[in-house]
Amino acid sequence: MESGAKAAEPRRPVPRLYLVAPAQFSRAADVLEEALSGADIAAVLLRLPDGDARAKYDHVKAVAPSVQGRGTALVLDGCPELALEADADGAHVEGVAALATALAKLKPGRIVGCGALGTRHDAMAAGEAGADYVMFGEPHAPGGRRSFAAVSERLAWWAELFEVPCVGFAVSLDEVNPLAAAGADFVAVGDFVFTDRRGCGAAVAEAARRIAERTA
């Protein structure tokens, strides 16, 4: 693939955090406010609760001020139509087929990210199609998560060759620094942040400190 390849250049900027909210949690707006107070967060991936279309719409509108009011992008997990209807900043979809549909609905005005990319070919196809970012290592992808070594290798390969940003999904605080060092432009943090006994704001702050260690 020629058009997505890049020439040698200085190391990428320090990665930013990408917060993945649980699908079901109470006091969602308040909890997200606390998490977002912990550090600079580029985007929140909002996993939608069970229920009908109206319940999902209401959930998005309830949390949007807490996220977008800080200048943080609100990205919905799937549902590109709802992203438009509820005025979210974009959608994250799984696989190249779903990406094509989302791009047609949301571009050029909104973000479209893509995960569940099982092969290098799938990742390159997503980048070529116009994804704003690709994600590697998400635990809920079809077929389960690959080994941490495999996720790190995929990030390093992508960061070396392509301009499209990549997201490395950390499933624990211990993975944050290694994913940043491997070449992630963004490090996704999810459930472990919201179950941390110190509170989600403290967990986010520690994740940010661990990213900063990448440059030490």
Secondary structure in CASP SS format (residue, H / E / C, confidence):
PFRMAT SS
TARGET T0000
AUTHOR 0000-0000-0000
METHOD secondary structure of the structure
MODEL  1
M C 1.00
E C 1.00
S C 1.00
G C 1.00
A E 1.00
K C 1.00
A C 1.00
A C 1.00
E C 1.00
P C 1.00
R C 1.00
R C 1.00
P C 1.00
V C 1.00
P C 1.00
R E 1.00
L E 1.00
Y E 1.00
L E 1.00
V E 1.00
A E 1.00
P C 1.00
A C 1.00
Q C 1.00
F C 1.00
S C 1.00
R C 1.00
A H 1.00
A H 1.00
D H 1.00
V H 1.00
L H 1.00
E H 1.00
E H 1.00
A H 1.00
L H 1.00
S C 1.00
G C 1.00
A C 1.00
D C 1.00
I E 1.00
A E 1.00
A E 1.00
V E 1.00
L E 1.00
L E 1.00
R C 1.00
L C 1.00
P C 1.00
D C 1.00
G C 1.00
D C 1.00
A H 1.00
R H 1.00
A H 1.00
K H 1.00
Y H 1.00
D H 1.00
H H 1.00
V H 1.00
K H 1.00
A H 1.00
V H 1.00
A H 1.00
P H 1.00
S H 1.00
V H 1.00
Q H 1.00
G C 1.00
R C 1.00
G C 1.00
T C 1.00
A E 1.00
L E 1.00
V E 1.00
L E 1.00
D E 1.00
G C 1.00
C C 1.00
P H 1.00
E H 1.00
L H 1.00
A H 1.00
L H 1.00
E H 1.00
A C 1.00
D C 1.00
A C 1.00
D C 1.00
G E 1.00
A E 1.00
H E 1.00
V E 1.00
E E 1.00
G C 1.00
V H 1.00
A H 1.00
A H 1.00
L H 1.00
A H 1.00
T H 1.00
A H 1.00
L H 1.00
A H 1.00
K H 1.00
L H 1.00
K C 1.00
P C 1.00
G C 1.00
R C 1.00
I E 1.00
V E 1.00
G E 1.00
C E 1.00
G E 1.00
A C 1.00
L C 1.00
G C 1.00
T C 1.00
R H 1.00
H H 1.00
D H 1.00
A H 1.00
M H 1.00
A H 1.00
A H 1.00
G H 1.00
E H 1.00
A H 1.00
G C 1.00
A C 1.00
D C 1.00
Y E 1.00
V E 1.00
M E 1.00
F E 1.00
G C 1.00
E C 1.00
P C 1.00
H C 1.00
A C 1.00
P C 1.00
G C 1.00
G C 1.00
R C 1.00
R C 1.00
S C 1.00
F H 1.00
A H 1.00
A H 1.00
V H 1.00
S H 1.00
E H 1.00
R H 1.00
L H 1.00
A H 1.00
W H 1.00
W H 1.00
A H 1.00
E H 1.00
L H 1.00
F E 1.00
E C 1.00
V C 1.00
P C 1.00
C E 1.00
V E 1.00
G E 1.00
F E 1.00
A E 1.00
V C 1.00
S C 1.00
L H 1.00
D H 1.00
E H 1.00
V H 1.00
N H 1.00
P H 1.00
L H 1.00
A H 1.00
A H 1.00
A H 1.00
G C 1.00
A C 1.00
D C 1.00
F E 1.00
V E 1.00
A E 1.00
V E 1.00
G C 1.00
D H 1.00
F H 1.00
V H 1.00
F H 1.00
T C 1.00
D C 1.00
R C 1.00
R C 1.00
G C 1.00
C H 1.00
G H 1.00
A H 1.00
A H 1.00
V H 1.00
A H 1.00
E H 1.00
A H 1.00
A H 1.00
R H 1.00
R H 1.00
I H 1.00
A H 1.00
E H 1.00
R H 1.00
T H 1.00
A C 1.00
END
